[in-house]
């Protein structure tokens, strides 16, 4: 970019910041801030103030996480060996920034320490998110709640210092891949019903809503879903050896394996259904196939243990003759985009069950909604906007909201919750007795002790009863075929807001200041 600029404008960088914008996609490219300073000063002769003016007019930062541990921190020692000049520049950026902090909070040493780009200690680290914020003119979150929590929590002092810097850009997904390409049956049905304009302008998909009460249209809708379920059933049996019955509800949770995403909550419900089957209490139970998929980070022991538990529970369920007609469970191996292109169109229930206040946005939730899945979820990330756009009556809401989670943590007593609920007692007994791991006693003690721990940051037990009750509502709704498919159609009809076309247009208008060529 600089080479092209110099070719056209020589060494005059006065307008560079207005004509160029670099969007820092999370903290990974935060070194762009000191690197552009280095290039401008060391190779093009600008003074510090002029270079900093250029940098802070063309850098913008998107944050993608609310988890402090997910924000990159790199050791000063590593920087001094590999990028010594950038380290010099970062120290100077920090020194000048801390003068601003002193002006805002005179004499507040604790605030200086808290906001410094350098986390002090025996092994000092550079806070890359702070570097990105200080060096950017725009900082955005990726869902309404996410941005609100950044402003009031993770980056609250920066928001106090620069309130106009923060803004929201809710994520989106492209309907051309995540509906048109991956769901050809639905694409053709949409095209013949409302025309093909939705492929370029997803807001036009709202025209579908008027067809939700059309019985003939619903029959076509059901047939498309049946074909997609058959396609997924073939993929699942090829990958796992387990055959999904297409007459069962397809209940899906696919995403990174992480404690905050609460695959464990899903497993607890599966164990609950299995316990009901063992006791013969199957009245009102809708047969369901549960698919869970996702990757666990190499060093994330608890995530890998959750994967092991899912597989062990699945093995027990799938080999129990009493469960054959009511429940199938698989952990889908090597979950990937090409798999999602088959999973997404076939899904009927989308599991978006993270602890409220932990998920930045999510995009799988949007892909499922776009393809007519109904969501069971918490008020977290983009779930909130999905519920608003689909209609609260077409979304299965459960659990604590973000502020309630914060309040509960002051005095969380999971063992009292467990003891007061017979269903949860039985779930925990099955897990703690080694029923699913007879050859490896104690294997899942880390997980069960975590659930019982009053310091459990994910408060899984607190939401379990509400989740079980909401799943019962799901089962009841699924038995009314016409109404379920009406809700499904309205979810697709309400998905127009979640196109990445809208997201990119907002970045273009509000941050990059670019206009399309005629």
CORDAKA-V102429 format. One record per residue. PSI is psi in whole degrees, -180 to 180 (* if undefined). OMEGA is omega in whole degrees, -180 to 180 (999 if undefined). D_CENTER is the distance of its C-alpha to the mean C-alpha in Angstrom with 2 decimals. Layout:
BEGIN
psi=PSI omega=OMEGA d_center=D_CENTER
psi=PSI omega=OMEGA d_center=D_CENTER
END
This chain:
BEGIN
psi=-43 omega=-180 d_center=32.48
psi=-41 omega=180 d_center=35.10
psi=-42 omega=180 d_center=37.60
psi=-39 omega=179 d_center=37.35
psi=-47 omega=-178 d_center=37.72
psi=-37 omega=178 d_center=40.81
psi=-36 omega=-176 d_center=42.27
psi=-31 omega=-171 d_center=42.09
psi=0 omega=-176 d_center=42.62
psi=-147 omega=-176 d_center=44.27
psi=17 omega=178 d_center=43.43
psi=106 omega=-178 d_center=42.73
psi=13 omega=-174 d_center=39.11
psi=-30 omega=-178 d_center=39.60
psi=5 omega=-175 d_center=37.56
psi=-43 omega=-177 d_center=34.97
psi=-28 omega=-180 d_center=32.27
psi=-27 omega=-174 d_center=32.74
psi=-10 omega=-177 d_center=32.66
psi=148 omega=175 d_center=29.73
psi=134 omega=176 d_center=26.11
psi=117 omega=-180 d_center=23.78
psi=113 omega=-180 d_center=20.05
psi=108 omega=-175 d_center=18.69
psi=91 omega=-172 d_center=15.25
psi=-167 omega=-173 d_center=13.98
psi=-8 omega=-174 d_center=16.83
psi=-40 omega=179 d_center=17.88
psi=24 omega=-175 d_center=20.55
psi=-23 omega=177 d_center=21.74
psi=-12 omega=176 d_center=25.15
psi=-31 omega=-179 d_center=25.73
psi=-59 omega=179 d_center=26.94
psi=-27 omega=-180 d_center=29.83
psi=-40 omega=177 d_center=30.48
psi=-37 omega=174 d_center=31.21
psi=-45 omega=180 d_center=33.41
psi=-47 omega=-178 d_center=35.22
psi=-46 omega=-178 d_center=35.88
psi=-40 omega=-177 d_center=37.15
psi=-51 omega=-171 d_center=39.36
psi=-32 omega=-174 d_center=40.57
psi=-17 omega=-178 d_center=40.95
psi=6 omega=167 d_center=41.62
psi=15 omega=179 d_center=43.47
psi=148 omega=172 d_center=41.54
psi=163 omega=-175 d_center=42.04
psi=-52 omega=-174 d_center=39.15
psi=-40 omega=180 d_center=38.90
psi=-42 omega=180 d_center=39.03
psi=-43 omega=-179 d_center=36.43
psi=-36 omega=177 d_center=34.06
psi=-41 omega=178 d_center=34.57
psi=-49 omega=-176 d_center=33.56
psi=-48 omega=-174 d_center=30.44
psi=-1 omega=172 d_center=29.14
psi=-12 omega=-175 d_center=29.76
psi=-1 omega=177 d_center=27.76
psi=133 omega=175 d_center=24.72
psi=145 omega=-170 d_center=21.45
psi=128 omega=172 d_center=18.27
psi=124 omega=175 d_center=14.58
psi=139 omega=-177 d_center=12.54
psi=10 omega=-177 d_center=8.93
psi=148 omega=173 d_center=8.82
psi=-2 omega=-178 d_center=10.54
psi=117 omega=-178 d_center=11.84
psi=-35 omega=-178 d_center=15.41
psi=-14 omega=180 d_center=15.90
psi=-7 omega=177 d_center=13.36
psi=126 omega=-173 d_center=15.54
psi=138 omega=174 d_center=18.21
psi=123 omega=-179 d_center=21.73
psi=139 omega=-175 d_center=24.59
psi=142 omega=176 d_center=28.03
psi=-36 omega=179 d_center=30.91
psi=-43 omega=179 d_center=33.04
psi=-45 omega=178 d_center=30.96
psi=-43 omega=-176 d_center=31.00
psi=-29 omega=179 d_center=34.75
psi=-42 omega=-172 d_center=35.45
psi=-37 omega=-174 d_center=33.27
psi=61 omega=-173 d_center=32.87
psi=-37 omega=-180 d_center=35.73
psi=-40 omega=178 d_center=36.21
psi=-35 omega=178 d_center=32.56
psi=-42 omega=176 d_center=32.88
psi=-46 omega=-177 d_center=36.00
psi=-41 omega=179 d_center=34.21
psi=-41 omega=177 d_center=31.23
psi=-40 omega=-180 d_center=33.86
psi=-41 omega=175 d_center=35.59
psi=-44 omega=-178 d_center=32.45
psi=-44 omega=-179 d_center=31.81
psi=-44 omega=-179 d_center=35.46
psi=-38 omega=179 d_center=35.52
psi=-41 omega=-177 d_center=32.22
psi=-22 omega=173 d_center=33.56
psi=-38 omega=175 d_center=36.58
psi=-42 omega=179 d_center=34.37
psi=-42 omega=179 d_center=32.88
psi=-37 omega=179 d_center=36.51
psi=-38 omega=-178 d_center=37.45
psi=-39 omega=-178 d_center=34.70
psi=75 omega=-174 d_center=35.22
psi=130 omega=175 d_center=38.79
psi=7 omega=-178 d_center=39.65
psi=91 omega=-177 d_center=36.29
psi=-38 omega=-180 d_center=36.01
psi=-38 omega=179 d_center=32.99
psi=-40 omega=176 d_center=31.07
psi=-45 omega=-178 d_center=32.21
psi=-40 omega=-176 d_center=30.95
psi=-34 omega=-175 d_center=27.55
psi=-8 omega=-179 d_center=27.00
psi=143 omega=175 d_center=28.73
psi=-19 omega=-180 d_center=27.05
psi=118 omega=174 d_center=28.80
psi=113 omega=-174 d_center=27.85
psi=168 omega=180 d_center=31.34
psi=-174 omega=179 d_center=32.58
psi=-32 omega=179 d_center=34.40
psi=81 omega=-174 d_center=31.87
psi=146 omega=-178 d_center=30.60
psi=154 omega=175 d_center=27.27
psi=128 omega=179 d_center=26.03
psi=103 omega=-171 d_center=22.91
psi=-33 omega=178 d_center=21.35
psi=-40 omega=179 d_center=19.00
psi=-40 omega=177 d_center=22.20
psi=-43 omega=180 d_center=24.06
psi=-41 omega=-179 d_center=21.62
psi=-48 omega=-176 d_center=21.88
psi=-35 omega=-177 d_center=25.67
psi=-1 omega=-174 d_center=26.20
psi=154 omega=175 d_center=24.23
psi=-14 omega=-179 d_center=25.37
psi=136 omega=175 d_center=21.90
psi=122 omega=-178 d_center=18.71
psi=148 omega=168 d_center=15.70
psi=180 omega=-170 d_center=12.28
psi=14 omega=169 d_center=9.79
psi=158 omega=-175 d_center=9.89
psi=-50 omega=-179 d_center=13.02
psi=-40 omega=180 d_center=12.25
psi=-50 omega=-179 d_center=10.49
psi=-41 omega=178 d_center=13.70
psi=-42 omega=-180 d_center=15.88
psi=-31 omega=173 d_center=14.79
psi=-46 omega=-176 d_center=15.33
psi=-34 omega=-176 d_center=18.70
psi=-11 omega=-176 d_center=19.75
psi=-89 omega=-170 d_center=18.47
psi=-43 omega=-176 d_center=17.33
psi=32 omega=-172 d_center=19.47
psi=-38 omega=-178 d_center=21.81
psi=-36 omega=176 d_center=25.00
psi=-37 omega=178 d_center=24.07
psi=-35 omega=175 d_center=23.33
psi=-42 omega=-178 d_center=26.77
psi=-43 omega=-176 d_center=28.34
psi=69 omega=-175 d_center=26.77
psi=-29 omega=-178 d_center=25.37
psi=-9 omega=-179 d_center=25.74
psi=-28 omega=-170 d_center=23.55
psi=138 omega=180 d_center=20.25
psi=167 omega=-179 d_center=18.63
psi=141 omega=172 d_center=15.52
psi=93 omega=-178 d_center=14.33
psi=134 omega=-180 d_center=11.60
psi=163 omega=173 d_center=9.91
psi=170 omega=175 d_center=11.66
psi=156 omega=-177 d_center=12.50
psi=124 omega=179 d_center=16.14
psi=-18 omega=-179 d_center=18.08
psi=-35 omega=173 d_center=20.67
psi=-47 omega=-166 d_center=18.73
psi=8 omega=169 d_center=16.35
psi=-62 omega=-175 d_center=19.23
psi=-49 omega=-176 d_center=22.56
psi=-45 omega=-170 d_center=22.48
psi=-11 omega=-178 d_center=20.67
psi=68 omega=-174 d_center=22.27
psi=-33 omega=179 d_center=25.86
psi=-44 omega=179 d_center=27.29
psi=-37 omega=177 d_center=25.17
psi=-49 omega=-178 d_center=25.78
psi=-39 omega=179 d_center=29.50
psi=-41 omega=178 d_center=29.46
psi=-44 omega=-178 d_center=27.69
psi=-41 omega=-178 d_center=30.11
psi=-19 omega=-176 d_center=33.14
psi=-45 omega=-176 d_center=32.03
psi=6 omega=-176 d_center=30.74
psi=174 omega=-174 d_center=31.51
psi=10 omega=-178 d_center=29.36
psi=-26 omega=-179 d_center=28.62
psi=-23 omega=-177 d_center=24.97
psi=-28 omega=176 d_center=24.30
psi=-27 omega=-178 d_center=25.05
psi=96 omega=-172 d_center=24.25
psi=-15 omega=177 d_center=21.56
psi=-25 omega=-179 d_center=22.83
psi=-12 omega=180 d_center=25.78
psi=-15 omega=177 d_center=23.86
psi=-20 omega=177 d_center=24.56
psi=-20 omega=-179 d_center=28.10
psi=-27 omega=-173 d_center=26.91
psi=-36 omega=-177 d_center=26.85
psi=-13 omega=-179 d_center=30.66
psi=-2 omega=-175 d_center=30.76
psi=-27 omega=-179 d_center=28.76
psi=5 omega=-180 d_center=32.07
psi=112 omega=-175 d_center=33.97
psi=-41 omega=-179 d_center=34.93
psi=-40 omega=179 d_center=35.81
psi=-40 omega=-180 d_center=32.54
psi=-36 omega=177 d_center=30.63
psi=-42 omega=178 d_center=32.67
psi=-41 omega=179 d_center=31.59
psi=-46 omega=-180 d_center=27.92
psi=-39 omega=-179 d_center=28.36
psi=-39 omega=176 d_center=30.16
psi=-45 omega=-180 d_center=27.41
psi=-40 omega=-180 d_center=24.90
psi=-42 omega=179 d_center=27.59
psi=-40 omega=179 d_center=28.06
psi=-37 omega=177 d_center=24.37
psi=-38 omega=178 d_center=24.37
psi=-39 omega=179 d_center=27.49
psi=-43 omega=178 d_center=25.97
psi=-39 omega=179 d_center=23.04
psi=-41 omega=178 d_center=25.66
psi=-40 omega=180 d_center=27.63
psi=-42 omega=-178 d_center=24.76
psi=-43 omega=-179 d_center=23.96
psi=-34 omega=178 d_center=27.67
psi=-36 omega=-176 d_center=28.09
psi=-30 omega=-171 d_center=25.31
psi=-16 omega=-176 d_center=25.93
psi=-2 omega=180 d_center=29.30
psi=130 omega=-180 d_center=27.99
psi=124 omega=175 d_center=28.82
psi=129 omega=176 d_center=26.62
psi=123 omega=-174 d_center=28.94
psi=-9 omega=175 d_center=27.89
psi=-12 omega=178 d_center=29.40
psi=156 omega=169 d_center=26.76
psi=136 omega=177 d_center=23.51
psi=110 omega=-172 d_center=20.66
psi=117 omega=-166 d_center=17.83
psi=136 omega=169 d_center=14.76
psi=107 omega=178 d_center=11.71
psi=122 omega=-179 d_center=10.54
psi=172 omega=176 d_center=7.81
psi=142 omega=177 d_center=8.74
psi=114 omega=180 d_center=11.20
psi=146 omega=-178 d_center=10.67
psi=-36 omega=-178 d_center=12.54
psi=-25 omega=178 d_center=10.04
psi=-14 omega=168 d_center=8.06
psi=47 omega=166 d_center=11.70
psi=-28 omega=180 d_center=12.95
psi=-37 omega=177 d_center=16.12
psi=-41 omega=177 d_center=16.14
psi=-45 omega=180 d_center=16.13
psi=-41 omega=179 d_center=18.96
psi=-38 omega=177 d_center=20.88
psi=-39 omega=177 d_center=20.99
psi=-44 omega=179 d_center=22.20
psi=-37 omega=177 d_center=24.85
psi=-47 omega=179 d_center=25.79
psi=-43 omega=179 d_center=26.44
psi=-42 omega=178 d_center=28.34
psi=-41 omega=177 d_center=30.38
psi=-41 omega=180 d_center=31.30
psi=-44 omega=180 d_center=32.48
psi=-35 omega=-178 d_center=34.54
psi=-1 omega=179 d_center=36.18
psi=12 omega=180 d_center=36.83
psi=72 omega=-173 d_center=34.93
psi=9 omega=179 d_center=33.32
psi=129 omega=179 d_center=34.42
psi=-1 omega=-179 d_center=31.78
psi=127 omega=177 d_center=29.48
psi=129 omega=177 d_center=27.93
psi=133 omega=-179 d_center=27.83
psi=147 omega=172 d_center=24.33
psi=122 omega=-179 d_center=22.86
psi=123 omega=178 d_center=19.69
psi=126 omega=175 d_center=17.77
psi=134 omega=179 d_center=15.22
psi=158 omega=177 d_center=14.20
psi=163 omega=-180 d_center=12.40
psi=143 omega=173 d_center=13.74
psi=137 omega=178 d_center=14.75
psi=146 omega=-173 d_center=15.72
psi=-38 omega=-177 d_center=19.55
psi=11 omega=-174 d_center=20.44
psi=89 omega=-172 d_center=18.00
psi=-45 omega=-178 d_center=20.64
psi=-40 omega=179 d_center=18.93
psi=-42 omega=179 d_center=16.13
psi=-34 omega=178 d_center=19.07
psi=-36 omega=176 d_center=20.93
psi=-42 omega=177 d_center=18.26
psi=-44 omega=178 d_center=18.57
psi=-44 omega=180 d_center=22.32
psi=-45 omega=179 d_center=22.26
psi=-45 omega=-179 d_center=20.44
psi=-40 omega=-179 d_center=23.10
psi=-39 omega=176 d_center=25.93
psi=-43 omega=180 d_center=25.08
psi=-43 omega=-179 d_center=24.79
psi=-44 omega=-179 d_center=28.15
psi=-46 omega=-178 d_center=29.82
psi=-49 omega=-173 d_center=28.58
psi=-20 omega=-180 d_center=29.37
psi=6 omega=179 d_center=32.82
psi=119 omega=-175 d_center=33.90
psi=-33 omega=-179 d_center=36.25
psi=-21 omega=-177 d_center=35.58
psi=-12 omega=-172 d_center=31.88
psi=-40 omega=-174 d_center=32.63
psi=4 omega=-175 d_center=32.83
psi=-26 omega=-171 d_center=29.89
psi=130 omega=170 d_center=27.02
psi=142 omega=-177 d_center=25.67
psi=134 omega=172 d_center=22.81
psi=146 omega=162 d_center=21.58
psi=116 omega=-175 d_center=19.30
psi=119 omega=-175 d_center=18.82
psi=150 omega=175 d_center=19.92
psi=51 omega=178 d_center=18.71
psi=134 omega=-173 d_center=15.64
psi=174 omega=-175 d_center=15.51
psi=-44 omega=-178 d_center=15.30
psi=-32 omega=175 d_center=18.78
psi=-43 omega=-179 d_center=18.01
psi=-31 omega=179 d_center=15.05
psi=-20 omega=175 d_center=17.69
psi=-38 omega=-178 d_center=19.72
psi=-46 omega=-172 d_center=17.25
psi=-48 omega=-178 d_center=15.54
psi=-22 omega=-175 d_center=18.93
psi=-12 omega=-173 d_center=20.20
psi=136 omega=177 d_center=17.56
psi=-34 omega=177 d_center=18.93
psi=120 omega=-178 d_center=16.59
psi=121 omega=-177 d_center=12.80
psi=110 omega=-179 d_center=11.45
psi=75 omega=-159 d_center=8.49
psi=28 omega=-179 d_center=10.17
psi=157 omega=173 d_center=8.48
psi=126 omega=-176 d_center=11.14
psi=133 omega=-180 d_center=11.39
psi=4 omega=-177 d_center=11.09
psi=-31 omega=-178 d_center=8.74
psi=125 omega=180 d_center=5.08
psi=-54 omega=-178 d_center=5.75
psi=-62 omega=-168 d_center=4.70
psi=145 omega=172 d_center=2.71
psi=-25 omega=174 d_center=6.06
psi=-37 omega=179 d_center=7.30
psi=-35 omega=179 d_center=7.85
psi=-40 omega=-180 d_center=10.00
psi=-42 omega=179 d_center=11.79
psi=-47 omega=180 d_center=12.79
psi=-45 omega=-179 d_center=14.02
psi=-32 omega=-178 d_center=15.90
psi=13 omega=171 d_center=17.66
psi=8 omega=175 d_center=18.75
psi=148 omega=172 d_center=16.70
psi=145 omega=-176 d_center=16.72
psi=133 omega=163 d_center=13.75
psi=123 omega=-172 d_center=14.29
psi=169 omega=176 d_center=11.94
psi=170 omega=175 d_center=12.07
psi=79 omega=-175 d_center=12.36
psi=147 omega=176 d_center=9.01
psi=-141 omega=-179 d_center=6.85
psi=-5 omega=173 d_center=8.05
psi=-38 omega=-177 d_center=9.40
psi=-46 omega=-180 d_center=12.30
psi=-32 omega=175 d_center=13.15
psi=-45 omega=180 d_center=12.84
psi=-40 omega=179 d_center=15.27
psi=-39 omega=-175 d_center=17.46
psi=-31 omega=178 d_center=17.82
psi=-26 omega=-172 d_center=18.35
psi=131 omega=-177 d_center=20.53
psi=-31 omega=-179 d_center=20.10
psi=-9 omega=-180 d_center=22.57
psi=27 omega=-177 d_center=20.40
psi=136 omega=-180 d_center=17.37
psi=98 omega=-176 d_center=17.68
psi=140 omega=174 d_center=16.73
psi=166 omega=166 d_center=17.31
psi=174 omega=-180 d_center=17.14
psi=149 omega=171 d_center=17.51
psi=179 omega=-172 d_center=16.04
psi=-43 omega=-179 d_center=15.10
psi=-34 omega=178 d_center=18.79
psi=-37 omega=176 d_center=20.03
psi=-46 omega=180 d_center=18.00
psi=-43 omega=-179 d_center=19.58
psi=-42 omega=-178 d_center=22.94
psi=-35 omega=-176 d_center=22.83
psi=-18 omega=178 d_center=22.33
psi=-27 omega=-179 d_center=25.78
psi=66 omega=-176 d_center=27.41
psi=127 omega=-177 d_center=25.18
psi=75 omega=-175 d_center=27.42
psi=-34 omega=-178 d_center=25.63
psi=-32 omega=175 d_center=28.95
psi=-38 omega=177 d_center=30.54
psi=-45 omega=180 d_center=27.81
psi=-50 omega=-175 d_center=28.30
psi=-27 omega=-177 d_center=32.09
psi=0 omega=-174 d_center=32.18
psi=110 omega=-176 d_center=30.41
psi=-38 omega=180 d_center=32.30
psi=-43 omega=-178 d_center=29.42
psi=-35 omega=175 d_center=27.29
psi=-45 omega=-179 d_center=30.46
psi=-39 omega=178 d_center=30.93
psi=-49 omega=-179 d_center=27.35
psi=-37 omega=178 d_center=27.82
psi=-43 omega=179 d_center=31.33
psi=-40 omega=-180 d_center=30.28
psi=-43 omega=-173 d_center=27.75
psi=-18 omega=-180 d_center=30.17
psi=-9 omega=-178 d_center=33.24
psi=17 omega=-178 d_center=32.10
psi=-36 omega=-177 d_center=32.21
psi=-7 omega=-179 d_center=29.43
psi=57 omega=-176 d_center=30.68
psi=-27 omega=-179 d_center=34.50
psi=-8 omega=180 d_center=35.14
psi=68 omega=-177 d_center=32.89
psi=137 omega=179 d_center=33.67
psi=1 omega=-175 d_center=31.45
psi=-38 omega=-174 d_center=28.72
psi=18 omega=180 d_center=25.94
psi=-34 omega=179 d_center=27.56
psi=-38 omega=-180 d_center=24.95
psi=-47 omega=-177 d_center=22.27
psi=-37 omega=177 d_center=24.64
psi=-33 omega=175 d_center=25.95
psi=-40 omega=178 d_center=22.48
psi=-35 omega=-177 d_center=21.99
psi=-9 omega=-174 d_center=25.43
psi=124 omega=178 d_center=24.99
psi=-17 omega=179 d_center=25.27
psi=7 omega=-180 d_center=23.21
psi=112 omega=-176 d_center=20.17
psi=-15 omega=-174 d_center=17.35
psi=-4 omega=179 d_center=15.06
psi=49 omega=-174 d_center=17.97
psi=-45 omega=-179 d_center=17.38
psi=-33 omega=-179 d_center=20.97
psi=-32 omega=-178 d_center=20.93
psi=-4 omega=-171 d_center=18.60
psi=-47 omega=-179 d_center=20.21
psi=-43 omega=179 d_center=23.12
psi=-36 omega=179 d_center=21.19
psi=-45 omega=177 d_center=18.87
psi=-45 omega=-180 d_center=22.08
psi=-41 omega=179 d_center=23.68
psi=-37 omega=177 d_center=20.88
psi=-33 omega=175 d_center=21.02
psi=-38 omega=176 d_center=24.75
psi=-38 omega=176 d_center=24.25
psi=-49 omega=-178 d_center=22.18
psi=-42 omega=180 d_center=25.15
psi=-45 omega=-179 d_center=27.64
psi=-36 omega=-176 d_center=26.01
psi=-27 omega=-179 d_center=25.80
psi=-21 omega=175 d_center=29.55
psi=90 omega=-170 d_center=30.28
psi=-45 omega=-177 d_center=29.68
psi=-45 omega=-177 d_center=30.60
psi=-40 omega=179 d_center=28.45
psi=-45 omega=-177 d_center=25.35
psi=-26 omega=171 d_center=25.73
psi=-45 omega=177 d_center=26.45
psi=-38 omega=179 d_center=23.10
psi=-46 omega=180 d_center=21.51
psi=-41 omega=-178 d_center=23.41
psi=-28 omega=174 d_center=22.44
psi=-47 omega=177 d_center=18.69
psi=-43 omega=-179 d_center=19.44
psi=-27 omega=-179 d_center=21.86
psi=7 omega=-172 d_center=19.39
psi=1 omega=-174 d_center=16.81
psi=-35 omega=-179 d_center=18.81
psi=-23 omega=-170 d_center=16.84
psi=18 omega=173 d_center=13.76
psi=138 omega=176 d_center=15.85
psi=-18 omega=175 d_center=15.25
psi=-43 omega=178 d_center=18.99
psi=-44 omega=-180 d_center=18.51
psi=-50 omega=-177 d_center=15.97
psi=-36 omega=177 d_center=18.41
psi=-39 omega=179 d_center=21.32
psi=-41 omega=174 d_center=20.06
psi=-45 omega=-177 d_center=19.72
psi=-43 omega=-177 d_center=23.17
psi=-45 omega=-167 d_center=24.75
psi=-26 omega=-174 d_center=23.47
psi=-52 omega=-173 d_center=22.98
psi=-23 omega=-178 d_center=24.75
psi=50 omega=177 d_center=27.63
psi=151 omega=-180 d_center=28.18
psi=147 omega=178 d_center=29.81
psi=149 omega=173 d_center=30.09
psi=144 omega=178 d_center=33.41
psi=* omega=999 d_center=35.67
END
